[in-house]
Amino acid sequence: MRTRLLLAALLLALSGCGTVGGWFGGTPKAKPAELVDFQPAATLVEAWKVDTGDSAGHLFHPQADGDDVYAAGGSRVVRVGVANGKPVWQQDAGVKLSAGAGAGAGLVLAGGAKGELLALDPASGEARWRAALSSEVTGQILAVADTVVARTGDGRVHGLAAADGSRKWLYSRNLPALSLRGSGGMVARDDVVYAGFPGGKLVALDAANGAQLWEATVALPRGATELERVADVMGAPVADELQVCAVAYQGRLACFDRRNGAARWARDISSNTGVAMDGGNLYLTDDKDAVIAYGKDSGRAGWRQDKLARRQVTAPLAFGEWVVVADGEGYVHLLSAEDGSFVARTKVDGAVRTPPVDIGPGFAVQTVKGTVVAFRIK
């Protein structure tokens, strides 16, 4: 397992570099593209910010729930008011955290690097229950009806009772020899959990009992070496009333019928971050850091914004008439959802590795330093 995790971290770094020579004392890695000048059509205004703790290489996702935003980092979980960023509480989890925050079913959720799953009271931050899972908790933690759903780094999806953390079900599958950190996202809709896996698979699970409803292939591993055969579903899938879509590294962007997993359309493309959806389009950041739009019903290519090459760009957030991404140097970019042109830009205190998050009156990003920054658009 240690070998897999080390190789996974290396893979993620390599996939964002463009060249690999800098890792081995040869040619330095490719320099990020210079930021282009443009005439701003809007302004990104910092509404508030709050500190959690250093991410230490883990991928944390703030989450809005009602009038509050919950975030995790280091060993800390915080609750702040979405309107003004005023801290309501902060709780020391007592463990090194690796995932969170999740919110729902009357709980705030965070995961630990040694498999700890923590459920806190949203009003006070006090512990409700704690469960021991099989390995490091990764990615999103979902609350679906009366079930908490969490992923662990050994390829398992755990379903626990929201009331007390007892196990309801366990879904497990074998992992390939190599996998990317950031693979294995989930999304829930209508009491069904859609989970992507290393090796290019997407499965639909009944949130109540963990039964597999169907399995679909986003991408097939190809190549002579283990590195060439990495074809992980990256980031969280996205779903609407009819379909669920996901993208794989060294693979495809593919959409499937939510009812039975039947393929609707697919396009060959590679992403190491993930995909977003709005009423008309899918948006993704490819492995060259181009942000691209596709018609979500037809798969027809729309616009392509390729001026952020080699900047380690996050997966997009579809946000009304805009698309939001951030990058490895801490810049937040607002693009037009119509044509991908730059609309606004600002900078935060460190690299951003996870997608911006919709918090209602605006959006938020979380930096690797653990700072959660909320923005409004004017």
Secondary structure as UniProt FT lines:
FT   HELIX           2..15
FT   TURN            16..17
FT   HELIX           21..23
FT   TURN            24..25
FT   STRAND          44..51
FT   TURN            56..57
FT   STRAND          63..65
FT   TURN            66..67
FT   STRAND          68..73
FT   TURN            74..75
FT   STRAND          76..81
FT   TURN            82..84
FT   STRAND          87..92
FT   STRAND          97..104
FT   TURN            105..106
FT   STRAND          107..112
FT   TURN            113..114
FT   STRAND          116..120
FT   TURN            122..124
FT   STRAND          127..132
FT   STRAND          137..144
FT   TURN            145..146
FT   STRAND          147..152
FT   TURN            153..154
FT   STRAND          156..161
FT   TURN            162..164
FT   STRAND          167..172
FT   TURN            181..182
FT   STRAND          186..189
FT   TURN            190..191
FT   STRAND          192..197
FT   TURN            198..200
FT   STRAND          201..206
FT   TURN            207..209
FT   STRAND          212..217
FT   TURN            226..229
FT   STRAND          233..239
FT   STRAND          243..248
FT   TURN            249..250
FT   STRAND          251..257
FT   TURN            258..260
FT   STRAND          263..269
FT   STRAND          275..277
FT   STRAND          281..285
FT   TURN            287..288
FT   STRAND          291..295
FT   TURN            296..298
FT   STRAND          301..305
FT   TURN            307..310
FT   STRAND          317..319
FT   TURN            320..321
FT   STRAND          322..326
FT   TURN            328..329
FT   STRAND          331..336
FT   TURN            337..339
FT   STRAND          342..347
FT   STRAND          357..358
FT   STRAND          363..367
FT   TURN            368..369
FT   STRAND          371..377
//
